[in-house]
Amino acid sequence: MKTDFKKMPVGPDHSMEKKLAWAHRLFETYSTRMLSDDTISSLMKDYKESIRNNWNVMAESGVVDECTECAVHDGGSCCGSGIEHKFDVVNLLINLLLGVRLPSRPWDPAGCWFLGEKGCLIIARHVICVNFICRRLYDRISPENIRRVQRAMQEETERAFVLEEYIKGWLGTHG
C-alpha cells in the first residue's frame, strides 16, 4: 500500500472510525518492518521509558489519583467527548505498535473515545492529554510536585514528537 498522506484523515473533520481504519491498515501493512527498524525500535524504547517515568512521577505526586477520580466520577473536562478528535493516525498507529487494543467505540459516549472505566485506555496519548494541568491539580498538588510532573511531561512529549516525525518520514519513504 502506497501511503498517500494527502488522503490520510487528520483533524476534527474526520471520524474516529476512519482514523482507526487507517491506523489498523498501516499497522497490518508495515508493523513488522517498522518494529524491526533499529531507529524506530530505539525511539520507541526511549518513548516508553519516558511514559513510564511520567506515570511514576504522576503517581508519586498524586496526579493519577486526582485525574482518575475526576475523569471517572466527576465528568472531567479533559477527558470529555471530542478530545479524541485531536488524535491523528500516526498517534493511533504508535499505540498499535505499543500493543494497545484500540476501542472500536467509546465506553462512555459523554467521554473521550479512549476513556475507560478506570481511566485512559491508551499508552501514547496526545500532547494535550499529557500536558494538561487543570485548576483542580494546581489546588491539590504541591508546586514542587507540579514542577516535577511538568518536567516528566515535557520529556514524554518531546520523545513522542521525535518518534511521530520519524514514523511520518519512514512512511513517506517506505509506504
C-alpha positions as CSV (number, residue, x, y, z in Angstrom):
1,M,0.0,0.0,0.0
2,K,1.4,3.3,-1.0
3,T,0.9,5.8,1.8
4,D,-0.8,8.9,0.4
5,F,-0.7,11.4,3.2
6,K,-3.0,13.7,1.3
7,K,-5.8,11.1,1.7
8,M,-5.0,10.3,5.4
9,P,-7.7,11.6,7.7
10,V,-6.4,14.3,10.0
11,G,-8.1,16.9,12.2
12,P,-11.6,17.1,13.7
13,D,-13.3,16.9,10.3
14,H,-12.7,13.1,10.1
15,S,-14.4,10.4,12.1
16,M,-12.6,8.4,14.6
17,E,-13.7,5.3,12.7
18,K,-11.9,6.5,9.6
19,K,-8.7,7.3,11.6
20,L,-8.8,3.9,13.3
21,A,-9.3,2.1,10.0
22,W,-6.2,3.9,8.6
23,A,-4.2,3.2,11.6
24,H,-5.1,-0.5,11.5
25,R,-4.4,-0.7,7.8
26,L,-1.0,0.9,8.3
27,F,-0.3,-1.4,11.2
28,E,-1.2,-4.5,9.3
29,T,0.9,-3.5,6.3
30,Y,4.0,-2.1,8.0
31,S,4.2,-3.2,11.6
32,T,6.7,-6.0,11.1
33,R,9.1,-3.8,9.1
34,M,8.6,-0.8,11.4
35,L,9.3,-2.8,14.6
36,S,12.4,-4.3,13.0
37,D,13.7,-0.8,12.1
38,D,16.6,0.0,14.5
39,T,15.8,3.7,14.7
40,I,12.1,3.1,15.4
41,S,12.9,0.4,18.0
42,S,15.3,2.8,19.7
43,L,12.9,5.7,19.6
44,M,10.0,3.5,20.9
45,K,12.2,2.3,23.7
46,D,13.1,5.8,24.8
47,Y,9.5,6.9,24.4
48,K,8.2,4.0,26.5
49,E,10.8,4.9,29.2
50,S,9.6,8.5,29.3
51,I,6.0,7.4,29.5
52,R,6.8,5.1,32.4
53,N,8.7,7.8,34.1
54,N,5.9,10.3,33.6
55,W,3.3,7.9,35.1
56,N,5.6,7.1,38.0
57,V,6.1,10.9,38.8
58,M,2.3,11.5,38.4
59,A,1.5,8.6,40.7
60,E,4.0,9.6,43.3
61,S,2.7,13.2,43.2
62,G,-1.0,12.3,43.5
63,V,-1.9,13.4,39.9
64,V,-3.0,9.9,38.8
65,D,-5.5,9.5,41.7
66,E,-6.9,13.0,41.2
67,C,-7.2,12.6,37.4
68,T,-8.8,9.2,37.7
69,E,-11.3,10.4,40.3
70,C,-12.2,13.4,38.2
71,A,-12.5,11.6,34.9
72,V,-14.5,8.6,36.2
73,H,-16.7,10.2,38.9
74,D,-16.7,13.9,38.3
75,G,-17.1,14.1,34.5
76,G,-13.6,15.5,34.0
77,S,-13.5,18.0,31.2
78,C,-10.1,17.0,29.9
79,C,-11.4,13.5,29.1
80,G,-14.7,14.8,27.6
81,S,-16.3,13.7,24.4
82,G,-14.5,15.2,21.4
83,I,-11.0,15.3,22.8
84,E,-10.3,12.2,20.7
85,H,-10.5,14.3,17.6
86,K,-7.1,15.7,18.5
87,F,-5.5,12.3,17.8
88,D,-4.1,11.6,14.4
89,V,-3.5,8.4,12.5
90,V,0.2,8.3,13.4
91,N,-0.5,8.6,17.1
92,L,-3.1,5.8,16.8
93,L,-0.5,3.7,14.9
94,I,2.0,4.2,17.6
95,N,-0.5,2.9,20.1
96,L,-1.0,-0.2,18.0
97,L,2.8,-0.7,17.7
98,L,2.9,-0.5,21.5
99,G,0.4,-3.3,21.7
100,V,-2.7,-1.3,22.6
101,R,-6.0,-2.7,21.5
102,L,-7.8,0.5,20.4
103,P,-11.5,0.5,21.2
104,S,-13.9,0.4,18.3
105,R,-16.4,2.7,20.2
106,P,-16.3,4.8,23.3
107,W,-17.1,3.2,26.7
108,D,-18.9,6.3,27.7
109,P,-20.4,8.5,24.9
110,A,-20.0,11.5,27.1
111,G,-16.3,10.9,27.5
112,C,-13.3,10.7,25.3
113,W,-13.2,7.7,22.9
114,F,-10.2,6.4,24.8
115,L,-11.6,6.8,28.4
116,G,-12.4,3.5,30.0
117,E,-13.9,2.6,33.3
118,K,-10.6,3.0,35.1
119,G,-9.1,5.9,33.1
120,C,-7.2,6.2,29.9
121,L,-7.1,3.0,27.7
122,I,-4.1,4.0,25.5
123,I,-0.4,4.4,26.1
124,A,0.7,7.0,23.6
125,R,-1.6,10.0,24.5
126,H,-2.0,13.2,22.6
127,V,0.2,16.1,23.8
128,I,-2.9,17.9,25.2
129,C,-3.7,14.8,27.3
130,V,-0.1,14.6,28.6
131,N,0.4,18.3,29.3
132,F,-3.0,19.4,30.7
133,I,-2.9,20.6,34.3
134,C,-6.3,21.8,35.5
135,R,-7.1,24.1,38.3
136,R,-8.0,21.1,40.5
137,L,-4.5,19.8,40.2
138,Y,-2.9,23.2,40.9
139,D,-5.1,23.4,44.0
140,R,-4.4,19.9,45.3
141,I,-0.8,19.2,44.3
142,S,2.2,21.0,45.8
143,P,4.0,23.4,43.5
144,E,7.2,21.3,43.8
145,N,5.3,18.2,42.6
146,I,3.7,20.2,39.8
147,R,7.2,21.2,38.6
148,R,8.3,17.5,38.8
149,V,5.3,16.4,36.7
150,Q,5.9,19.2,34.2
151,R,9.5,18.1,33.6
152,A,8.3,14.5,33.1
153,M,5.5,15.6,30.8
154,Q,8.0,17.6,28.7
155,E,10.3,14.6,28.3
156,E,7.4,12.4,27.2
157,T,6.0,14.9,24.7
158,E,9.5,15.6,23.2
159,R,10.1,11.9,22.7
160,A,6.6,11.4,21.3
161,F,7.3,14.2,18.8
162,V,10.6,12.8,17.6
163,L,9.0,9.3,17.2
164,E,5.9,10.6,15.4
165,E,8.0,12.7,13.0
166,Y,10.4,9.8,12.3
167,I,7.4,7.5,11.6
168,K,5.9,10.0,9.2
169,G,9.2,10.2,7.4
170,W,9.5,6.4,7.4
171,L,6.0,6.0,5.9
172,G,6.8,8.6,3.3
173,T,9.8,6.7,2.1
174,H,8.7,3.1,2.7
175,G,5.0,3.4,2.0
